[in-house]
Amino acid sequence: MKAVFLAAGLGKRLHPITLKVPKGLIEIEGKTLLERAVETLEKFADPEKVIFVTGHGGNLIKDKFGLGERFLYVDNPHYSTKNNIYSLYLAFPHIGDDSFLLFNSDVLFHPEILKRALAGSFDTFLIIDNTKELGEEEMKVIIENDRIRAISKGLDPALSHGEYIGISRFSREGGRILRKHIEELIRNGKDGEFYEAGIQLMLDEYPVMASYTGGLPWIEIDDHKDLEEAKEMARSWDL
């Protein structure tokens, strides 16, 4: 199994902090977001390789984690003009035919969320928060008997069953199917999409299941308000 962190974005809503560092290197109570995520990953899983897809501030991520055999860095030269679907597209040649865990690098999550997800029986899953109130901005999902049936920010909040938190796992076969659809979207010029557009295309072809947060805390850090909330959140579980 491999692990992929999508860490190429500009993080404009977090200026001036992200003028100097990428979002994944923002410190939350003494540790960066990526350090926290990688520590949790290595505690509950044993990936053969950790792949960082970098862009803005990519050299700083490389400096933080070093050049050991465990870490691989894939540069996305188009990080300022293309969406995260392109970062995932660039990662696939390095994933090969392995299963993989996929992380958005701007998510702070309670370690128990990943522990519970990996202890479950699903080989391909998205981690879903089915407890919070949904709005227009969330990456929403429709679920039927724990199987994801639709995923998009454009779904009607009133008809949706939860929010994808930006952490997922794909089996070898699930990853192969996702790669097929991601590559098709890129060929068709859809590099401005979120990678969830590729997940949407695979949903009728392969079961992608929901693993739930169980009400445990997490947050996607998009702006300064989110950052302050993340710091408060981390303080509560770092005690």
C-alpha positions as CSV (number, residue, x, y, z in Angstrom):
1,M,0.0,0.0,0.0
2,K,1.1,3.6,-0.7
3,A,-0.1,6.9,0.7
4,V,-0.6,10.1,-1.3
5,F,-0.8,13.6,0.0
6,L,-2.1,16.3,-2.4
7,A,-0.1,19.3,-1.3
8,A,0.4,21.6,-4.3
9,G,-2.2,24.3,-3.8
10,L,-1.7,28.1,-3.2
11,G,-4.0,28.5,-0.2
12,K,-4.8,32.1,-1.2
13,R,-7.4,32.5,1.5
14,L,-4.7,32.0,4.2
15,H,-2.5,34.8,3.0
16,P,-0.1,36.1,4.3
17,I,0.8,32.8,6.0
18,T,0.7,30.8,2.8
19,L,2.8,33.4,1.0
20,K,5.8,31.8,2.8
21,V,4.7,28.1,3.3
22,P,2.2,25.7,1.7
23,K,-1.0,24.9,3.6
24,G,0.4,21.5,4.6
25,L,3.2,23.2,6.6
26,I,1.0,25.5,8.6
27,E,1.7,24.8,12.3
28,I,-1.1,23.7,14.6
29,E,0.1,23.7,18.2
30,G,3.7,23.0,17.4
31,K,3.3,20.5,14.5
32,T,2.5,21.1,10.9
33,L,-0.6,19.6,9.3
34,L,1.4,17.2,7.3
35,E,3.5,16.1,10.3
36,R,0.4,15.3,12.2
37,A,-1.1,13.4,9.3
38,V,2.0,11.4,8.5
39,E,2.5,10.5,12.2
40,T,-1.1,9.3,12.3
41,L,-0.7,7.3,9.1
42,E,2.5,5.6,10.3
43,K,0.9,4.8,13.6
44,F,-2.1,2.9,12.1
45,A,-0.8,1.8,8.7
46,D,2.5,0.8,7.2
47,P,2.7,2.3,3.7
48,E,5.5,1.2,1.4
49,K,5.9,4.7,0.2
50,V,4.5,8.2,1.1
51,I,4.0,10.3,-2.0
52,F,3.8,14.1,-1.7
53,V,2.4,15.9,-4.8
54,T,3.9,19.4,-4.4
55,G,3.7,22.7,-6.1
56,H,3.7,26.0,-4.1
57,G,6.5,25.7,-1.5
58,G,7.3,22.2,-2.5
59,N,11.0,22.5,-1.6
60,L,9.9,23.3,2.0
61,I,8.0,20.0,2.2
62,K,11.0,18.2,0.9
63,D,13.2,19.9,3.5
64,K,10.8,19.0,6.2
65,F,10.5,15.2,5.5
66,G,13.9,14.6,3.8
67,L,15.1,12.3,1.1
68,G,14.8,8.9,2.7
69,E,13.5,5.9,0.8
70,R,10.1,6.2,2.4
71,F,9.2,9.6,0.9
72,L,8.7,10.5,-2.8
73,Y,8.1,14.0,-4.1
74,V,6.2,14.6,-7.3
75,D,6.2,18.1,-8.7
76,N,3.1,19.6,-10.1
77,P,4.4,22.5,-12.3
78,H,0.8,23.6,-13.1
79,Y,-0.3,24.0,-9.4
80,S,-1.5,27.6,-10.0
81,T,-3.7,26.9,-13.0
82,K,-5.0,23.4,-12.6
83,N,-7.1,21.8,-9.9
84,N,-6.2,18.8,-7.6
85,I,-7.4,16.3,-10.2
86,Y,-4.2,17.1,-12.0
87,S,-2.1,16.4,-8.9
88,L,-3.7,13.0,-8.4
89,Y,-3.2,12.3,-12.1
90,L,0.6,13.0,-11.7
91,A,0.7,10.6,-8.7
92,F,-0.8,7.6,-10.5
93,P,2.4,6.4,-12.3
94,H,4.1,6.3,-8.8
95,I,1.2,4.5,-7.2
96,G,1.4,1.8,-9.9
97,D,-1.1,-1.1,-9.3
98,D,-0.9,-0.8,-5.5
99,S,-3.8,0.1,-3.1
100,F,-3.4,3.5,-1.7
101,L,-4.6,6.0,0.9
102,L,-5.4,9.5,-0.3
103,F,-5.2,12.6,1.8
104,N,-5.9,16.3,1.2
105,S,-3.1,18.1,3.0
106,D,-5.3,20.9,4.5
107,V,-7.3,18.6,6.8
108,L,-6.7,18.4,10.6
109,F,-8.4,15.2,11.8
110,H,-8.5,13.3,15.1
111,P,-6.2,10.3,14.8
112,E,-9.0,7.9,15.9
113,I,-10.9,8.7,12.6
114,L,-8.2,7.0,10.5
115,K,-7.7,4.2,13.0
116,R,-11.4,3.3,12.9
117,A,-11.6,3.6,9.1
118,L,-8.6,1.2,8.6
119,A,-10.0,-1.2,11.1
120,G,-13.2,-1.6,9.1
121,S,-14.0,-4.2,6.5
122,F,-14.2,-1.9,3.4
123,D,-11.3,-2.1,1.0
124,T,-12.4,1.1,-0.8
125,F,-13.9,3.9,1.2
126,L,-14.3,7.7,1.7
127,I,-14.4,9.0,5.2
128,I,-17.7,10.8,5.7
129,D,-19.0,13.2,8.3
130,N,-22.7,12.5,8.5
131,T,-23.2,14.7,11.6
132,K,-22.7,18.3,10.5
133,E,-25.0,20.7,8.8
134,L,-24.4,20.9,5.1
135,G,-24.1,24.0,2.8
136,E,-23.2,24.8,-0.7
137,E,-19.4,24.7,-0.2
138,E,-19.1,21.2,1.2
139,M,-18.1,18.2,-0.9
140,K,-21.4,16.4,-0.3
141,V,-22.3,12.7,-0.8
142,I,-25.5,10.7,-1.2
143,I,-25.3,7.3,0.5
144,E,-27.4,4.2,0.1
145,N,-26.7,1.3,2.6
146,D,-23.2,2.7,3.3
147,R,-22.4,2.8,-0.4
148,I,-21.6,6.2,-2.0
149,R,-24.0,6.9,-4.8
150,A,-23.0,10.4,-5.7
151,I,-20.3,13.0,-4.7
152,S,-20.2,16.6,-5.7
153,K,-20.2,20.1,-4.2
154,G,-23.2,20.7,-6.5
155,L,-25.5,18.2,-4.7
156,D,-28.5,19.6,-2.9
157,P,-27.6,19.9,0.8
158,A,-31.2,18.9,1.7
159,L,-30.8,15.6,-0.2
160,S,-27.3,14.8,0.8
161,H,-26.2,12.5,3.7
162,G,-22.8,13.9,4.7
163,E,-19.5,15.5,3.7
164,Y,-16.4,13.9,2.4
165,I,-13.5,15.0,4.7
166,G,-10.7,14.5,2.2
167,I,-9.4,11.1,3.3
168,S,-10.0,7.9,1.3
169,R,-8.7,4.5,0.5
170,F,-8.7,2.6,-2.8
171,S,-8.0,-1.1,-3.3
172,R,-5.9,-2.1,-6.3
173,E,-9.0,-2.6,-8.4
174,G,-10.7,0.5,-7.1
175,G,-7.5,2.5,-7.8
176,R,-7.2,1.1,-11.3
177,I,-10.8,2.1,-12.1
178,L,-10.3,5.6,-10.6
179,R,-7.1,6.1,-12.6
180,K,-8.9,5.2,-15.8
181,H,-11.6,7.8,-15.2
182,I,-9.1,10.5,-14.0
183,E,-7.0,10.0,-17.1
184,E,-10.1,10.2,-19.3
185,L,-11.0,13.5,-17.7
186,I,-7.5,14.9,-18.2
187,R,-7.6,13.8,-21.8
188,N,-10.9,15.7,-22.2
189,G,-9.4,18.9,-20.8
190,K,-11.1,18.6,-17.4
191,D,-8.0,19.5,-15.4
192,G,-10.0,22.3,-13.6
193,E,-12.2,19.7,-11.8
194,F,-11.8,18.4,-8.3
195,Y,-10.6,14.8,-8.3
196,E,-13.9,13.8,-6.9
197,A,-15.2,14.1,-10.4
198,G,-13.3,10.9,-11.1
199,I,-14.7,9.2,-8.1
200,Q,-18.2,10.1,-9.3
201,L,-17.6,8.3,-12.6
202,M,-16.5,5.1,-10.9
203,L,-19.4,4.8,-8.5
204,D,-21.6,2.6,-10.6
205,E,-18.7,0.5,-11.7
206,Y,-17.1,-0.3,-8.3
207,P,-18.4,-0.1,-4.7
208,V,-17.0,2.9,-2.9
209,M,-18.2,2.7,0.7
210,A,-18.7,5.3,3.5
211,S,-16.6,5.1,6.6
212,Y,-17.9,7.5,9.2
213,T,-16.2,10.0,11.5
214,G,-18.5,9.0,14.4
215,G,-18.7,12.6,15.4
216,L,-14.9,12.8,16.1
217,P,-13.5,16.3,15.3
218,W,-11.9,17.3,12.0
219,I,-11.7,20.5,9.9
220,E,-10.6,21.5,6.5
221,I,-8.5,24.6,6.8
222,D,-9.4,27.1,4.1
223,D,-9.2,30.5,5.8
224,H,-8.1,32.2,9.0
225,K,-11.3,31.4,10.9
226,D,-10.8,27.7,10.1
227,L,-7.2,28.0,11.3
228,E,-8.2,29.4,14.7
229,E,-10.8,26.7,15.1
230,A,-8.2,24.0,14.2
231,K,-5.8,25.3,16.9
232,E,-8.6,25.2,19.5
233,M,-9.5,21.7,18.3
234,A,-5.9,20.4,18.5
235,R,-5.4,21.8,21.9
236,S,-8.4,19.8,23.2
237,W,-7.0,16.4,22.1
238,D,-3.3,17.1,22.6
239,L,-3.8,17.4,26.3
